[in-house]
Amino acid sequence: MFVKFFSLFFLFVSFSASVFSQSLDENVKNIDNRYYALDSATVLDLYKKTFYNRLGYVYGREYKVKYLFGKSAPYLNYRPGKGAVYSSGYDYGNLILMYDVLEDELVATPKDFGLSIQYFQIKKVAVDSFDIAFDDVKYRFHHVRFKKQQPTFAQDGYYEIPYSGKFKLLLKHKAYSKCEQTQQEFNFLHRYILQKDGVCYKVDRKSQFLKLFPDQKRLLKKKFRTFKAYYSSLNQIQMAKLVQYAENLYYQ
């Protein structure tokens, strides 16, 4: 992939070197105000100083899109969105991103390559977080790396974090395959995980949540009733408020 890109890039730069001349360093030779075709070493140097630094998070191997975009696809919102990747203090914005929920992988289309239908898998180990937006809906995912071994339901990967304090509330997106006649489709689920005293607990059900706070159970039930909704229907903001309230009670 790199060889193909490098060849095209070399021809382009050779043809229009004057356009790039202002951004090159002092190694570019200027004789009688004429810029000559750049040699391969200079083109490689330009690649390293511009494109590589901006797109260094790309694996370099193509991601194969296995499912058509739509409600039968295991992608967040069933399709690509617009967003940014944050890595080691740098941000890579204005990207076309797609989150494969089934594989817990983030992929991107680097616009600089002009490859509008090709995707590249993001190097997960380098990702701290990423944003992805669809029309009026925006998500922020964090790459969570647990410091010690956790139950099997809590593995390193991409999570939304509705609340982060002494307690941490994690939201994991999951996709499960289901078969309907001849077409493969997927169910999407949200799994809430509460990190308390460094240990992760499932809190998908009200009973699981209350079990963690036996001494505060009565007050938590009272707080829960103020939402006037089933526990399974609480949105992220309501869940965050419930966790924050439980945290305050727990550390009183």
C-alpha positions in Angstrom: 0.0 0.0 0.0 2.8 2.4 0.9 4.7 1.6 -2.3 1.7 2.5 -4.4 1.1 5.7 -2.5 4.8 6.6 -2.6 4.9 6.2 -6.4 1.9 8.3 -7.0 3.0 10.9 -4.5 6.5 11.1 -6.2 5.0 11.7 -9.6 2.7 14.4 -8.3 5.4 16.2 -6.4 7.7 16.0 -9.5 5.0 17.5 -11.7 4.1 20.3 -9.3 7.2 21.0 -7.2 6.7 24.7 -7.3 3.5 24.3 -5.3 5.3 22.5 -2.5 8.4 24.6 -2.6 7.4 27.0 0.1 6.9 24.2 2.6 10.3 22.5 2.0 13.4 23.0 4.0 16.7 24.5 3.0 17.8 21.3 1.3 15.7 22.1 -1.8 18.0 23.7 -4.4 17.0 27.0 -6.0 19.0 27.9 -9.1 18.0 31.1 -11.0 14.6 31.0 -9.3 13.8 27.6 -10.9 12.8 24.6 -8.8 13.9 21.3 -10.2 12.2 17.9 -9.8 12.7 16.5 -6.3 14.7 13.3 -5.9 13.3 10.3 -4.1 15.1 11.0 -0.9 13.4 14.5 -0.7 10.0 13.0 -1.4 10.4 10.5 1.3 11.5 13.2 3.7 8.5 15.2 2.8 6.2 12.2 3.5 7.8 11.6 6.9 7.5 15.3 7.9 3.9 15.7 6.8 1.7 12.8 6.0 3.3 10.3 8.4 3.1 12.7 11.4 -0.5 13.4 10.6 -1.5 9.8 9.9 0.9 7.9 12.0 -2.0 6.2 13.9 -2.9 4.1 10.8 -1.9 0.5 10.8 -1.1 0.5 7.1 -3.3 -2.5 6.4 -6.7 -2.3 4.8 -9.8 -3.0 6.8 -12.2 -5.2 4.9 -15.8 -4.1 5.2 -17.7 -7.3 5.6 -21.3 -5.9 5.9 -23.3 -3.5 3.9 -24.1 -0.2 5.7 -27.6 -0.3 7.2 -29.5 -2.0 10.0 -27.9 -5.4 9.3 -24.4 -4.1 10.0 -22.5 -4.3 13.3 -21.2 -0.7 13.2 -22.1 2.1 15.5 -25.2 3.8 14.0 -24.8 1.3 11.2 -22.5 3.5 9.1 -19.4 5.7 9.1 -19.4 9.1 10.8 -17.2 12.1 11.2 -14.7 12.4 14.1 -11.3 12.7 15.6 -8.7 10.4 17.2 -6.7 11.5 20.2 -3.3 9.9 20.8 -0.5 10.8 23.2 -1.5 14.5 23.3 -2.1 14.8 19.6 -5.4 15.0 17.8 -6.2 13.9 14.3 -9.4 15.5 13.2 -11.7 15.8 10.2 -11.7 12.0 9.7 -14.2 9.6 8.4 -14.4 7.1 11.2 -16.3 3.8 11.7 -16.6 1.9 15.0 -16.9 -1.9 14.5 -18.9 -2.7 17.6 -18.7 -6.5 17.0 -14.9 -6.5 16.9 -14.3 -3.5 19.1 -12.1 -1.9 16.4 -11.9 1.6 15.1 -11.2 2.2 11.4 -10.7 5.3 9.3 -10.6 6.6 5.8 -7.6 9.0 5.5 -8.8 11.8 3.2 -5.2 12.7 2.3 -4.9 9.5 0.3 -8.1 10.2 -1.6 -9.4 6.7 -0.9 -13.0 7.4 -0.3 -14.1 3.7 -0.1 -11.1 2.2 1.6 -10.7 1.9 5.3 -7.6 1.3 7.5 -7.6 -0.3 10.9 -6.5 2.1 13.7 -3.7 0.9 15.9 -5.7 0.5 19.2 -2.7 0.6 21.5 -2.0 4.2 20.4 -5.5 5.5 20.8 -6.4 7.3 24.0 -9.9 8.3 22.9 -12.0 9.2 19.9 -15.0 11.2 19.0 -17.5 10.2 16.3 -20.6 12.1 15.2 -23.7 11.2 13.2 -25.9 14.2 12.3 -26.9 15.5 15.8 -25.6 12.6 17.8 -22.0 12.6 19.1 -20.1 10.0 21.0 -16.9 10.0 23.0 -15.1 6.7 23.5 -12.1 6.1 25.7 -9.6 3.3 25.4 -9.8 1.8 28.9 -6.9 -0.2 30.1 -7.6 -1.9 33.4 -4.6 -1.8 35.8 -5.4 -5.2 37.3 -7.2 -8.3 36.2 -11.0 -7.9 36.1 -13.9 -10.3 35.6 -14.3 -11.6 32.0 -17.1 -9.1 31.3 -14.7 -6.2 31.8 -11.9 -6.3 29.3 -9.6 -3.6 27.9 -11.3 -1.8 25.0 -13.4 1.2 23.9 -16.0 2.5 26.4 -18.1 5.5 26.9 -17.6 6.9 30.4 -20.8 8.7 31.6 -19.3 9.4 35.1 -15.7 9.5 36.4 -14.9 10.3 40.1 -14.0 8.1 42.9 -16.4 5.7 41.2 -16.3 5.2 37.5 -19.3 4.3 35.3 -18.4 2.6 32.1 -20.7 1.9 29.2 -19.8 -0.9 26.8 -21.5 -1.2 23.3 -21.9 -4.8 22.3 -23.2 -6.4 19.1 -24.5 -10.0 18.9 -25.1 -11.9 15.7 -28.6 -13.3 15.1 -29.8 -15.2 12.1 -33.1 -14.3 10.4 -33.7 -16.5 7.4 -30.8 -16.0 5.1 -29.7 -12.5 6.1 -27.3 -12.1 9.0 -28.3 -9.3 11.4 -27.1 -8.0 14.8 -28.6 -7.1 18.1 -27.0 -4.1 20.0 -26.8 -4.0 23.7 -25.4 -1.5 26.2 -23.6 -2.9 29.3 -23.1 -0.8 32.3 -20.0 -1.5 34.5 -19.3 0.2 37.8 -15.7 0.5 38.9 -15.7 0.7 42.7 -12.6 0.4 44.8 -10.7 -0.7 41.7 -13.0 -3.6 41.0 -15.6 -3.9 38.2 -19.2 -4.9 38.8 -22.1 -5.4 36.4 -24.9 -2.9 37.0 -27.2 -3.7 34.2 -30.0 -4.4 36.6 -31.3 -2.4 39.6 -30.7 -5.4 41.9 -27.1 -5.6 40.9 -26.6 -1.9 41.6 -28.3 -1.9 45.0 -26.4 -5.0 46.1 -23.2 -3.0 46.1 -24.5 -0.6 48.7 -26.3 -2.5 51.4 -25.9 0.4 53.9 -27.2 3.0 51.5 -29.9 0.9 49.9 -32.9 2.8 51.4 -31.6 6.2 50.3 -30.7 4.9 46.9 -34.2 3.5 46.3 -35.6 6.9 47.3 -33.2 8.7 44.8 -34.1 6.2 42.1 -37.9 7.0 42.4 -37.2 10.6 41.6 -36.4 9.6 38.0 -39.9 8.2 37.5 -38.6 5.5 35.1 -37.6 1.9 35.0 -33.9 1.3 35.8 -33.4 -0.2 32.3 -34.8 3.0 30.8 -32.4 5.4 32.5 -30.3 7.4 30.1 -26.6 8.1 30.6 -27.2 11.4 32.4 -29.6 9.8 34.9 -27.2 6.9 35.5 -24.3 9.3 36.1 -26.4 11.2 38.7 -27.3 7.9 40.4 -23.7 6.8 40.6 -22.6 10.2 41.9 -25.2 10.1 44.6 -24.1 6.6 45.6 -20.5 7.8 45.7 -21.4 10.7 48.0 -23.3 8.4 50.4 -20.5 5.7 50.3 -17.8 8.1 51.3 -19.7 10.1 53.9 
